[in-house]
């Protein structure tokens, strides 16, 4: 028998369990649905039970009191809904007449003009003349007619039988009512029992789950359980409070406007708000339809919709961000898809539980590797980090998006942090892929041109249009990326990258050793410091010294040496010693970046410099603090 390829094994190992899981969710919903409801309710009630426990109650008493309080609230809400629904049902004929009247008036405004237009078109267009119907031939008359009437013809057709149902008795009505309520009442009882035992055995269930997972996964499992039990339960409890308050305010507002059965519509608004996106629209539509039914005009409809929309905007954009953050952390599309999935699986109950169940999967997926793909797909966090996104856009030659993101980033931060968090990680990925042969020289040249254009746009304040004309002239065939950036800056500032009649020790010198890596890192550091109005300049120690600069050593106050590679530590130490002898009054520092895996150890470097920094942000802070102290 032929062995399956890894791709085939992966396909079978993924498709078969997923199919079995979907079948289990659908056909086992009678068992799984009460367990899911009880689990979600336990997360909602857990904070209340913990607060009661802190007051001195025993754990069992606190659990029972919490469950009874929630049960009483649900029974009261159900009773209010039932009474209000009976009243609405009694007035349905009157409401139906008002709705039909408004539909007819709306039809006159919206539909009638199109019908008249269609009739006019039919009147203008020529109509085909229908052919005359054939006249039936007369029957042959008999020569003799009988004066006597024809005898009735005997018919063999059966006589129709009418079945009349006897009106149901009171006992039959009660039996049907109990039969229709037995399913929901029985499921509610099962949920109540499961809820009590889940709350009582919370710690025991956690220990058993950890034992099933295994000691090797103890850390991630404990963290996942902790986040689910605390963070998710706090969010659900907050959502219950917010939605209940929303429903109460809607009910009071509708009552003040004059809409009957305001408590019913407030309760429906609170319940439907648990359904993401669609629930709010459904509640608004129901309230608008009922308002149209009870009011001969349109004032109640406009007033109720205005109240609902204003309140929803305030809650969604002001209250919810203060209570439990701006959002659930779920992507909007993922929320809609999860609602469709759970609604198809479990019906209305699945629709209400869609967001809680999906949020639990996301939280657990952050710590459990098997669920990590689902967590990535369902959250609204970007799938790529900032460095990966920069690298991907540079490869696809999407420079406009890179510049746009960089400008947005620089509105709240500095270019030094942009280098630490976006530019340098993206360039590190590009360098690694180039070494491994994953990208060719043409793609690398495209990335280099993107970096040159980005640096010049951010430094010179050019618009995207001007950059688009300039980028085609950039050539890196005769220079490395860092050298090219330095040449562009020298063409703008002069060969010394600035004036020489500056105060003593006001210049920050960034020195590299001629390699492509050193040239790029020193040039980016210079540009990051110059964004803060620091007189930063770069120099390549591999080039011969300029005799005109021999007497300008007093201008340099700080020197940043490029961090050495592990195979060039000795030469770097000798150069650092020469630099200290030539600039005795200058502070000598170096920056070891976290992504620089080829760098030497800090033990080999620390004796040759005054300070070892670990990011451009730290270098920026050091220079600014030194300038402030000297001033």
Backbone torsions as a table, in degrees:
resi	resn	phi	psi	omega
1	UNK	NA	131.5	-178.8
2	UNK	-69.0	142.3	177.8
3	UNK	-79.5	145.3	179.0
4	UNK	-78.0	146.4	175.6
5	UNK	-72.7	160.3	178.5
6	UNK	-57.1	-36.7	179.2
7	UNK	-65.6	-40.6	178.9
8	UNK	-67.0	-41.3	177.9
9	UNK	-62.9	-39.6	178.4
10	UNK	-64.8	-40.1	179.7
11	UNK	-65.0	-46.0	179.7
12	UNK	-66.8	-41.2	-179.2
13	UNK	-69.1	-14.3	178.3
14	UNK	-101.8	-44.1	-174.9
15	UNK	-69.3	-44.2	-176.0
16	UNK	-64.4	-50.1	177.0
17	UNK	-62.8	-36.7	179.0
18	UNK	-64.3	-41.1	178.3
19	UNK	-64.3	-43.7	178.0
20	UNK	-61.9	-38.0	179.2
21	UNK	-65.9	-42.4	178.6
22	UNK	-63.9	-41.8	178.1
23	UNK	-64.3	-39.5	178.6
24	UNK	-64.4	-41.7	179.2
25	UNK	-64.0	-37.8	-176.8
26	UNK	-77.6	-53.5	-174.8
27	UNK	-81.2	-17.8	177.8
28	UNK	-102.8	21.9	-176.0
29	UNK	-66.3	-28.7	178.5
30	UNK	-62.8	-27.6	178.7
31	UNK	-94.3	-43.2	-174.0
32	UNK	-76.4	-30.7	-176.5
33	UNK	-63.6	-47.1	175.7
34	UNK	-61.8	-35.6	179.0
35	UNK	-66.1	-42.0	179.7
36	UNK	-65.9	-42.2	178.8
37	UNK	-62.7	-44.5	179.7
38	UNK	-64.9	-37.9	178.7
39	UNK	-64.8	-43.6	179.2
40	UNK	-66.9	-42.4	178.0
41	UNK	-63.7	-33.7	177.9
42	UNK	-64.5	-35.5	176.4
43	UNK	-68.3	-31.9	178.1
44	UNK	-73.3	-40.5	-174.9
45	UNK	-83.5	-20.9	-175.5
46	UNK	-55.1	-45.5	178.0
47	UNK	-60.2	-39.3	178.5
48	UNK	-64.4	-42.3	178.6
49	UNK	-64.2	-38.5	178.5
50	UNK	-65.9	-39.2	178.5
51	UNK	-65.6	-40.1	177.2
52	UNK	-66.3	-33.5	178.2
53	UNK	-66.0	-36.9	179.7
54	UNK	-67.7	-21.5	178.3
55	UNK	-76.5	-6.8	179.0
56	UNK	114.6	-6.0	177.3
57	UNK	-70.0	151.6	172.0
58	UNK	-69.3	162.2	-176.4
59	UNK	-64.4	-42.9	-179.2
60	UNK	-66.0	-44.9	-179.9
61	UNK	-63.6	-43.1	-179.9
62	UNK	-62.7	-39.9	178.8
63	UNK	-64.6	-47.5	-179.0
64	UNK	-64.0	-41.6	178.9
65	UNK	-62.8	-41.6	179.6
66	UNK	-63.7	-44.8	-179.2
67	UNK	-65.3	-41.5	180.0
68	UNK	-64.6	-41.6	178.3
69	UNK	-60.1	-45.3	178.9
70	UNK	-65.8	-40.4	179.5
71	UNK	-63.7	-41.2	179.1
72	UNK	-63.9	-41.7	177.9
73	UNK	-62.3	-41.9	180.0
74	UNK	-67.6	-39.2	178.5
75	UNK	-65.7	-43.2	178.3
76	UNK	-61.9	-42.2	179.0
77	UNK	-64.9	-41.1	178.9
78	UNK	-64.0	-39.8	178.7
79	UNK	-64.3	-43.6	178.4
80	UNK	-61.2	-44.3	179.6
81	UNK	-62.5	-42.9	-178.9
82	UNK	-63.3	-45.6	-179.6
83	UNK	-63.1	-43.4	-179.2
84	UNK	-67.6	-37.4	178.7
85	UNK	-66.0	-37.2	176.4
86	UNK	-63.1	-42.3	178.4
87	UNK	-64.6	-40.2	178.1
88	UNK	-64.6	-40.1	178.7
89	UNK	-62.9	-34.8	178.9
90	UNK	-66.2	-30.2	-178.7
91	UNK	-98.9	14.1	-178.4
92	UNK	-59.6	-42.9	178.7
93	UNK	-57.0	-43.2	179.0
94	UNK	-65.6	-42.8	179.9
95	UNK	-65.5	-35.8	-179.6
96	UNK	-64.3	-41.4	179.3
97	UNK	-63.8	-41.2	179.6
98	UNK	-66.6	-39.5	179.4
99	UNK	-65.0	-44.1	179.8
100	UNK	-62.6	-36.0	178.4
101	UNK	-65.3	-42.7	179.4
102	UNK	-70.0	-36.3	177.3
103	UNK	-63.3	-39.7	179.4
104	UNK	-66.9	-40.1	178.0
105	UNK	-66.8	-39.2	176.3
106	UNK	-66.5	-35.1	177.5
107	UNK	-64.2	-37.5	178.4
108	UNK	-62.6	-33.9	-177.1
109	UNK	-84.2	-37.5	-171.0
110	UNK	-99.6	-47.2	-170.6
111	UNK	-90.4	-40.7	-174.6
112	UNK	-55.9	-42.2	179.0
113	UNK	-58.5	-39.1	178.7
114	UNK	-68.4	-37.1	178.1
115	UNK	-65.2	-41.2	177.4
116	UNK	-64.5	-39.3	179.1
117	UNK	-64.1	-40.8	178.1
118	UNK	-65.1	-40.5	178.6
119	UNK	-63.7	-40.3	178.6
120	UNK	-64.4	-40.3	177.5
121	UNK	-62.4	-41.3	178.5
122	UNK	-65.5	-33.4	178.6
123	UNK	-70.8	-32.7	179.9
124	UNK	-76.7	-39.3	-177.0
125	UNK	-70.4	140.0	178.2
126	UNK	-68.1	138.7	-179.4
127	UNK	-103.9	137.8	178.1
128	UNK	-70.4	132.9	-179.8
129	UNK	-75.9	122.4	-178.7
130	UNK	-68.0	144.1	178.6
131	UNK	-70.4	142.4	-179.8
132	UNK	-65.3	143.5	-179.9
133	UNK	-71.0	140.7	179.9
134	UNK	-66.9	139.3	179.3
135	UNK	-84.8	128.7	-179.7
136	UNK	-67.9	142.8	179.4
137	UNK	-69.2	141.1	-179.9
138	UNK	-67.8	145.6	178.3
139	UNK	-74.5	150.3	177.1
140	UNK	-69.7	131.4	-177.5
141	UNK	-87.1	143.8	178.0
142	UNK	-79.3	143.4	-179.3
143	UNK	-66.5	-26.8	179.3
144	UNK	-122.7	140.0	179.0
145	UNK	-117.2	138.4	177.7
146	UNK	-88.6	128.9	178.8
147	UNK	-73.6	-24.2	-178.7
148	UNK	-77.6	144.4	178.1
149	UNK	-66.6	152.3	-179.7
150	UNK	-66.8	142.9	178.6
151	UNK	-72.6	142.8	179.3
152	UNK	-61.0	138.3	-179.3
153	UNK	-85.3	130.7	179.6
154	UNK	-68.4	134.7	-179.6
155	UNK	-113.3	137.6	177.4
156	UNK	-96.6	4.8	-177.9
157	UNK	-71.1	137.6	-179.6
158	UNK	-72.0	150.7	176.6
159	UNK	-74.5	139.7	179.3
160	UNK	-65.8	142.0	-179.8
161	UNK	-110.2	127.7	178.8
162	UNK	-102.8	129.9	179.0
163	UNK	-106.0	119.0	-179.6
164	UNK	-108.9	125.0	179.5
165	UNK	-86.8	138.4	175.9
166	UNK	-75.8	140.3	180.0
167	UNK	-60.9	140.4	-178.7
168	UNK	-66.7	145.5	177.7
169	UNK	-83.2	172.7	179.2
170	UNK	-62.8	-36.4	179.0
171	UNK	-65.0	-38.0	178.0
172	UNK	-65.4	-41.4	178.8
173	UNK	-62.0	-42.5	179.1
174	UNK	-64.4	-40.1	-180.0
175	UNK	-63.8	-43.9	178.5
176	UNK	-64.5	-39.3	178.9
177	UNK	-63.6	-44.4	179.1
178	UNK	-65.4	-37.0	179.6
179	UNK	-65.7	-37.8	179.2
180	UNK	-72.5	-29.5	-179.2
181	UNK	-89.8	-14.3	-174.1
182	UNK	-63.8	-39.7	-179.8
183	UNK	-62.1	-56.0	178.8
184	UNK	-61.3	-38.8	-179.9
185	UNK	-66.8	-41.6	178.6
186	UNK	-64.2	-42.1	178.7
187	UNK	-66.0	-37.2	177.2
188	UNK	-63.9	-38.8	177.2
189	UNK	-64.3	-41.7	177.7
190	UNK	-62.8	-42.8	178.6
191	UNK	-62.0	-40.4	-179.5
192	UNK	-62.3	-44.6	-179.6
193	UNK	-65.8	-45.9	178.5
194	UNK	-61.5	-38.8	-179.1
195	UNK	-62.1	-44.4	179.8
196	UNK	-61.8	-45.9	-176.7
197	UNK	-71.7	-33.6	177.0
198	UNK	-64.8	-42.6	179.1
199	UNK	-68.0	-37.8	-179.6
200	UNK	-70.6	-34.4	-175.8
201	UNK	-107.9	33.4	-177.3
202	UNK	-60.3	-52.4	-178.9
203	UNK	-66.2	-39.8	179.1
204	UNK	-63.0	-41.6	178.1
205	UNK	-64.5	-37.0	177.2
206	UNK	-63.4	-45.1	179.0
207	UNK	-62.0	-41.2	-179.9
208	UNK	-66.6	-39.0	179.5
209	UNK	-65.2	-41.7	177.6
210	UNK	-63.0	-39.5	179.1
211	UNK	-65.8	-36.1	177.3
212	UNK	-67.0	-42.0	-179.3
213	UNK	-66.7	-41.6	-179.9
214	UNK	113.6	155.8	-178.1
215	UNK	-69.0	-28.7	-178.5
216	UNK	-62.5	-31.1	178.7
217	UNK	-103.4	29.3	-174.4
218	UNK	-64.3	-47.1	-176.9
219	UNK	-60.9	-56.3	178.5
220	UNK	-60.4	-35.8	-178.7
221	UNK	-66.9	-45.6	179.3
222	UNK	-62.7	-41.1	-180.0
223	UNK	-65.4	-40.4	179.2
224	UNK	-64.6	-44.1	179.0
225	UNK	-64.3	-38.9	-179.9
226	UNK	-65.3	-45.9	179.2
227	UNK	-63.8	-40.3	-178.9
228	UNK	-67.7	-44.5	-174.7
229	UNK	-73.7	-30.9	-176.0
230	UNK	-101.4	-60.1	-176.9
231	UNK	-63.9	-46.9	-177.9
232	UNK	-67.8	-39.6	179.5
233	UNK	-65.2	-38.2	176.4
234	UNK	-63.3	-39.3	178.8
235	UNK	-65.6	-44.6	-179.1
236	UNK	-64.5	-41.1	178.9
237	UNK	-63.5	-41.8	177.6
238	UNK	-63.8	-39.0	179.3
239	UNK	-66.0	-39.0	177.3
240	UNK	-61.6	-44.6	-179.5
241	UNK	-64.5	-44.9	-178.5
242	UNK	-63.7	-46.0	-178.0
243	UNK	-68.0	-37.8	177.4
244	UNK	-64.7	-42.1	176.8
245	UNK	-64.1	-40.1	177.6
246	UNK	-59.9	-45.9	179.3
247	UNK	-64.1	-39.0	179.2
248	UNK	-64.9	-41.8	179.8
249	UNK	-67.3	-38.6	177.2
250	UNK	-62.6	-44.3	179.3
251	UNK	-61.6	-45.3	179.2
252	UNK	-64.5	-40.9	-179.8
253	UNK	-65.1	-41.9	178.3
254	UNK	-66.5	-36.7	176.3
255	UNK	-63.8	-40.3	179.2
256	UNK	-67.4	-33.4	178.8
257	UNK	-69.6	-32.7	-179.6
258	UNK	114.9	17.9	179.4
259	UNK	-88.5	125.9	179.6
260	UNK	-69.2	160.3	-179.7
261	UNK	57.2	42.7	-178.0
262	UNK	-63.7	-34.5	179.2
263	UNK	-61.9	-38.1	178.4
264	UNK	-62.0	-48.1	-176.5
265	UNK	-72.3	-30.2	173.1
266	UNK	-65.8	-41.9	178.0
267	UNK	-65.7	-42.3	178.5
268	UNK	-63.7	-38.3	178.2
269	UNK	-63.6	-41.2	178.8
270	UNK	-65.1	-41.6	-179.2
271	UNK	-70.1	-46.5	-177.8
272	UNK	-68.2	-19.8	179.5
273	UNK	-70.6	-15.8	173.5
274	UNK	-72.0	-22.7	176.6
275	UNK	-81.7	120.2	-172.8
276	UNK	-65.0	134.5	173.1
277	UNK	62.7	-60.8	-175.2
278	UNK	-67.7	-34.0	-176.6
279	UNK	-61.8	-42.2	-179.9
280	UNK	-64.6	-42.0	178.5
281	UNK	-65.2	-39.7	178.6
282	UNK	-63.7	-42.4	178.7
283	UNK	-63.8	-42.4	178.3
284	UNK	-63.0	-39.8	179.7
285	UNK	-65.7	-42.4	178.9
286	UNK	-63.0	-43.3	179.7
287	UNK	-64.8	-40.2	179.5
288	UNK	-64.8	-41.8	180.0
289	UNK	-64.8	-44.3	-180.0
290	UNK	-66.6	-37.7	177.5
291	UNK	-62.7	-38.4	177.5
292	UNK	-67.3	-28.7	-178.2
293	UNK	-75.4	-30.8	-174.6
294	UNK	-96.8	-8.0	-176.6
295	UNK	-120.5	126.7	178.3
296	UNK	-63.3	-28.7	178.7
297	UNK	-100.1	-155.2	-177.1
298	UNK	-117.9	7.8	-175.8
299	UNK	-68.4	-42.6	180.0
300	UNK	-65.1	-36.9	179.0
301	UNK	-62.4	-48.5	-179.9
302	UNK	-65.0	-40.7	-179.3
303	UNK	-65.5	-44.7	-178.6
304	UNK	-66.5	-42.0	178.5
305	UNK	-65.8	-39.2	177.5
306	UNK	-62.6	-45.0	177.4
307	UNK	-59.4	-46.3	-176.4
308	UNK	-66.2	-45.2	-177.3
309	UNK	-66.3	-45.2	-179.7
310	UNK	-62.7	-43.7	-180.0
311	UNK	-65.0	-40.3	179.5
312	UNK	-65.0	-41.2	178.1
313	UNK	-63.4	-42.2	179.4
314	UNK	-64.2	-44.7	-177.9
315	UNK	-67.6	-44.0	-175.2
316	UNK	-70.6	-34.1	-173.0
317	UNK	-107.8	-11.7	-179.2
318	UNK	-120.5	-51.6	-174.0
319	UNK	-74.4	-53.6	-175.5
320	UNK	-60.5	-42.4	176.1
321	UNK	-60.4	-30.8	178.6
322	UNK	-78.5	-30.4	-175.2
323	UNK	-83.0	-54.0	-177.5
324	UNK	-140.4	36.8	174.0
325	UNK	90.8	172.9	-175.3
326	UNK	-68.6	-33.0	-178.1
327	UNK	-156.7	177.9	179.0
328	UNK	-77.6	-6.5	-173.4
329	UNK	87.3	0.0	179.3
330	UNK	-94.6	143.2	175.3
331	UNK	-67.8	141.2	-179.5
332	UNK	-56.2	-42.1	178.5
333	UNK	-64.6	-37.3	178.6
334	UNK	-65.5	-35.1	177.7
335	UNK	-64.3	-44.0	179.6
336	UNK	-65.7	-44.3	-179.4
337	UNK	-64.2	-40.9	179.0
338	UNK	-65.7	-36.5	177.0
339	UNK	-64.1	-41.8	177.2
340	UNK	-64.2	-41.4	-177.5
341	UNK	-65.8	-53.2	-177.3
342	UNK	-70.1	-31.2	175.4
343	UNK	-65.7	-39.5	177.3
344	UNK	-68.7	-31.7	-178.2
345	UNK	-77.5	-48.7	-170.3
346	UNK	-122.1	8.7	176.6
347	UNK	73.7	-148.3	-178.6
348	UNK	-58.2	-35.9	178.4
349	UNK	-63.4	-42.9	177.0
350	UNK	-63.8	-33.7	177.9
351	UNK	-64.5	-40.6	178.4
352	UNK	-70.6	-32.7	-176.7
353	UNK	-91.1	0.0	-172.2
354	UNK	-61.7	-49.9	-179.1
355	UNK	-66.3	-46.6	176.6
356	UNK	-58.8	-44.8	-178.8
357	UNK	-65.3	-40.8	179.7
358	UNK	-67.3	-38.8	178.9
359	UNK	-65.8	-37.0	176.9
360	UNK	-63.6	-42.7	178.8
361	UNK	-61.4	-40.5	-179.3
362	UNK	-65.4	-45.2	-178.3
363	UNK	-65.1	-44.8	179.4
364	UNK	-67.3	-35.5	-179.7
365	UNK	-65.6	-18.2	176.4
366	UNK	-71.3	-16.5	-177.0
367	UNK	-122.0	-20.3	-179.4
368	UNK	-105.0	121.7	-173.1
369	UNK	-63.6	-34.0	-177.6
370	UNK	-65.0	-30.1	-178.8
371	UNK	-99.5	4.1	-177.3
372	UNK	-62.1	-40.7	177.1
373	UNK	-58.9	-40.4	177.7
374	UNK	-64.8	-38.6	179.3
375	UNK	-63.4	-37.7	179.2
376	UNK	-69.3	-41.0	-176.9
377	UNK	-71.4	-30.4	-172.7
378	UNK	-91.5	-21.2	-176.6
379	UNK	-83.0	160.3	177.9
380	UNK	-89.5	2.5	175.2
381	UNK	-70.5	147.6	179.9
382	UNK	-64.1	145.5	-179.6
383	UNK	-68.3	-24.9	179.8
384	UNK	-115.2	148.1	173.8
385	UNK	-77.6	179.3	-172.7
386	UNK	-64.0	-41.7	179.2
387	UNK	-65.9	-43.5	177.9
388	UNK	-63.3	-39.2	179.5
389	UNK	-66.4	-39.2	176.4
390	UNK	-62.2	-45.7	-179.4
391	UNK	-63.1	-42.1	-179.4
392	UNK	-64.1	-41.4	-178.9
393	UNK	-72.9	-34.0	176.8
394	UNK	-66.6	-39.3	177.3
395	UNK	-64.2	-37.8	-179.8
396	UNK	-85.6	6.1	176.9
397	UNK	61.7	34.9	178.8
398	UNK	-97.4	65.7	-175.4
399	UNK	-69.4	-32.4	-179.6
400	UNK	-60.7	-41.7	178.9
401	UNK	-67.2	-36.9	178.4
402	UNK	-63.3	-45.4	-179.4
403	UNK	-65.8	-39.5	178.8
404	UNK	-62.4	-46.4	178.7
405	UNK	-64.6	-38.2	179.8
406	UNK	-64.7	-41.6	178.7
407	UNK	-65.1	-40.2	176.2
408	UNK	-63.6	-38.5	179.2
409	UNK	-65.8	-41.3	-176.5
410	UNK	-73.6	-12.5	174.7
411	UNK	-69.4	-26.7	-178.1
412	UNK	-116.2	-3.0	-177.5
413	UNK	-149.3	-171.6	-175.8
414	UNK	-108.5	166.0	178.3
415	UNK	-67.7	-28.4	177.1
416	UNK	-62.9	-45.0	177.4
417	UNK	-68.0	-33.8	176.6
418	UNK	-62.9	-39.5	176.1
419	UNK	-64.6	-42.7	-178.1
420	UNK	-65.6	-40.3	-169.9
421	UNK	-100.5	-21.6	-174.4
422	UNK	-123.5	-61.2	-169.0
423	UNK	-67.9	-52.9	-177.5
424	UNK	-66.2	-42.1	174.1
425	UNK	-60.8	-38.1	177.9
426	UNK	-66.0	-41.3	178.2
427	UNK	-68.4	-32.5	176.0
428	UNK	-64.1	-40.2	175.9
429	UNK	-63.6	-40.7	179.1
430	UNK	-64.8	-43.1	178.8
431	UNK	-63.5	-40.5	178.9
432	UNK	-65.4	-43.8	179.2
433	UNK	-65.6	-33.6	178.3
434	UNK	-69.0	-39.9	177.8
435	UNK	-65.2	-36.0	-179.4
436	UNK	-84.3	-1.8	179.1
437	UNK	80.3	15.9	-179.4
438	UNK	-79.7	-23.3	173.9
439	UNK	-127.7	153.1	-177.9
440	UNK	-99.2	-177.8	-177.4
441	UNK	-65.8	-32.5	179.5
442	UNK	-66.1	-42.3	178.5
443	UNK	-67.5	-37.1	178.2
444	UNK	-66.4	-39.5	176.3
445	UNK	-61.9	-35.4	176.6
446	UNK	-64.3	-40.2	177.9
447	UNK	-65.8	-41.5	179.5
448	UNK	-62.0	-43.0	178.7
449	UNK	-63.9	-35.5	177.5
450	UNK	-64.1	-42.1	-179.6
451	UNK	-66.4	-41.5	178.4
452	UNK	-61.9	-47.5	178.9
453	UNK	-62.6	-39.7	178.7
454	UNK	-64.0	-47.9	-178.8
455	UNK	-62.2	-41.7	-179.8
456	UNK	-70.1	-36.5	178.9
457	UNK	-66.3	-43.8	-179.3
458	UNK	-70.9	-33.9	-178.0
459	UNK	-78.8	-38.6	-174.8
460	UNK	-97.6	-5.8	179.8
461	UNK	68.7	29.0	-179.6
462	UNK	-75.3	153.4	174.4
463	UNK	-81.7	164.3	-179.7
464	UNK	-62.1	-32.8	-178.0
465	UNK	-67.1	-44.3	-179.9
466	UNK	-66.6	-37.8	177.6
467	UNK	-62.4	-36.7	179.9
468	UNK	-62.9	-31.0	177.8
469	UNK	-78.0	-29.9	-173.1
470	UNK	-84.4	-31.9	-168.4
471	UNK	-62.8	-29.4	-177.9
472	UNK	-70.0	-17.0	-178.8
473	UNK	-91.3	-5.8	-177.8
474	UNK	-75.5	128.2	178.4
475	UNK	-131.0	131.9	-179.5
476	UNK	-114.6	19.9	-177.2
477	UNK	-70.1	-28.9	-175.2
478	UNK	-108.2	7.3	-178.0
479	UNK	-157.8	155.2	174.6
480	UNK	-74.8	171.9	-177.5
481	UNK	-61.9	-47.3	179.7
482	UNK	-63.0	-42.0	178.8
483	UNK	-63.8	-38.6	179.2
484	UNK	-65.1	-40.7	177.4
485	UNK	-63.5	-40.2	179.4
486	UNK	-67.4	-38.3	179.1
487	UNK	-64.9	-38.6	177.9
488	UNK	-64.5	-41.1	-179.1
489	UNK	-69.7	-38.3	178.4
490	UNK	-67.0	-31.8	177.4
491	UNK	-66.8	-23.1	-179.7
492	UNK	-94.5	-35.2	-174.0
493	UNK	-105.5	-10.7	-177.4
494	UNK	105.3	167.8	-175.5
495	UNK	-64.5	-25.3	179.0
496	UNK	-98.2	7.8	176.4
497	UNK	60.2	28.4	178.6
498	UNK	150.0	-178.6	-179.2
499	UNK	-77.0	159.0	177.9
500	UNK	-104.9	-9.0	177.6
501	UNK	-93.8	61.1	-178.3
502	UNK	-112.9	161.9	-179.3
503	UNK	-60.6	157.1	179.3
504	UNK	-64.2	140.3	177.7
505	UNK	58.0	31.6	179.1
506	UNK	-100.6	-7.9	-176.1
507	UNK	-96.8	135.1	172.4
508	UNK	-103.8	117.4	-175.8
509	UNK	-102.4	124.6	177.9
510	UNK	-108.4	113.8	-171.6
511	UNK	-112.6	130.4	173.8
512	UNK	-114.2	178.5	-174.8
513	UNK	-115.9	21.4	172.2
514	UNK	93.3	-15.0	179.2
515	UNK	-74.9	159.8	-180.0
516	UNK	-61.2	-37.2	178.3
517	UNK	-63.8	-48.1	-177.8
518	UNK	-65.1	-40.5	-179.0
519	UNK	-62.1	-41.8	-178.7
520	UNK	-68.7	-46.8	-176.7
521	UNK	-64.9	-41.9	179.7
522	UNK	-67.8	-38.7	-178.9
523	UNK	-67.4	-41.0	177.8
524	UNK	-65.4	-37.7	177.8
525	UNK	-65.2	-39.6	177.3
526	UNK	-60.6	-46.3	-178.7
527	UNK	-66.7	-34.3	177.0
528	UNK	-66.0	-40.6	-180.0
529	UNK	-73.1	-35.9	179.8
530	UNK	-68.1	-22.2	173.6
531	UNK	-63.8	-23.8	177.6
532	UNK	-98.4	20.2	179.1
533	UNK	62.3	31.3	174.0
534	UNK	-92.9	135.9	179.1
535	UNK	-78.4	78.1	-178.9
536	UNK	-100.2	138.4	-179.0
537	UNK	-138.8	155.4	-177.8
538	UNK	-117.9	155.6	178.8
539	UNK	-149.4	145.2	175.9
540	UNK	-103.1	117.6	-178.8
541	UNK	-71.4	-11.5	176.5
542	UNK	-77.8	-16.9	178.5
543	UNK	-86.5	152.9	178.8
544	UNK	-64.7	144.2	-178.1
545	UNK	-66.8	149.4	178.7
546	UNK	-85.9	120.5	-179.1
547	UNK	-63.5	-25.1	179.6
548	UNK	-70.4	-15.2	-178.2
549	UNK	-100.4	7.7	-175.6
550	UNK	-65.8	-33.1	-177.7
551	UNK	-99.5	16.0	-177.8
552	UNK	-106.4	16.7	-177.5
553	UNK	-63.9	-28.6	-178.1
554	UNK	-68.8	-14.4	180.0
555	UNK	-76.0	-22.1	-173.8
556	UNK	-87.6	125.2	177.7
557	UNK	-107.4	-26.1	-179.2
558	UNK	-141.2	140.2	177.8
559	UNK	-125.3	127.8	172.8
560	UNK	-107.4	111.3	175.4
561	UNK	-88.8	137.1	175.6
562	UNK	-59.9	138.2	-176.6
563	UNK	-66.4	136.5	-173.9
564	UNK	-77.2	152.8	169.7
565	UNK	-80.5	159.4	-174.9
566	UNK	-66.6	-20.0	-178.9
567	UNK	-95.6	6.3	-179.6
568	UNK	-136.6	33.0	-176.4
569	UNK	-69.7	-41.3	-176.5
570	UNK	-63.5	-46.7	178.9
571	UNK	-64.1	-35.7	179.9
572	UNK	-67.4	-39.4	178.0
573	UNK	-62.4	-42.6	179.7
574	UNK	-62.9	-41.5	178.4
575	UNK	-65.6	-38.9	178.2
576	UNK	-63.7	-38.7	178.0
577	UNK	-65.8	-39.7	177.3
578	UNK	-65.2	-38.4	179.1
579	UNK	-65.7	-38.4	179.3
580	UNK	-68.4	-35.2	178.1
581	UNK	-70.6	-35.4	-178.7
582	UNK	-78.3	-28.7	-178.3
583	UNK	-126.3	74.1	-173.7
584	UNK	-68.3	-24.3	-176.8
585	UNK	-95.0	-1.4	-176.4
586	UNK	-94.3	146.4	173.9
587	UNK	-84.2	131.3	-177.1
588	UNK	-108.9	124.8	-178.6
589	UNK	-135.6	167.8	175.9
590	UNK	-145.4	156.6	-177.2
591	UNK	-119.4	116.5	174.6
592	UNK	-100.4	110.4	-177.2
593	UNK	-80.2	146.0	-178.0
594	UNK	-61.5	-30.8	-177.1
595	UNK	-85.9	-1.1	-178.3
596	UNK	-86.1	83.5	-176.8
597	UNK	-74.1	-20.5	-179.4
598	UNK	-85.3	0.4	-178.1
599	UNK	-73.9	156.1	178.9
600	UNK	-72.4	167.5	178.3
601	UNK	-74.2	153.6	-178.6
602	UNK	-67.6	-24.8	177.4
603	UNK	-63.6	-31.5	-180.0
604	UNK	-80.8	-12.3	-171.6
605	UNK	-111.2	-30.8	-166.5
606	UNK	-62.3	-27.1	-178.8
607	UNK	-76.2	-15.0	-175.9
608	UNK	-97.9	-9.3	-178.3
609	UNK	-130.5	165.6	177.2
610	UNK	-84.1	-25.6	-174.1
611	UNK	-155.7	139.9	173.8
612	UNK	-114.7	117.4	178.4
613	UNK	-104.5	166.4	-172.3
614	UNK	-126.2	9.6	176.1
615	UNK	-165.9	162.2	175.3
616	UNK	-67.9	-27.7	176.9
617	UNK	-65.2	-41.2	176.6
618	UNK	-65.4	-40.6	177.4
619	UNK	-62.6	-40.9	177.9
620	UNK	-62.0	-46.4	179.8
621	UNK	-63.9	-39.0	179.5
622	UNK	-63.5	-44.8	-178.9
623	UNK	-66.7	-43.2	-179.5
624	UNK	-66.0	-39.0	178.6
625	UNK	-67.5	-38.0	178.1
626	UNK	-66.3	-40.1	178.7
627	UNK	-66.0	-37.3	179.1
628	UNK	-68.4	-37.8	180.0
629	UNK	-69.2	-38.6	-179.7
630	UNK	-72.5	-26.1	179.1
631	UNK	-74.9	NA	NA
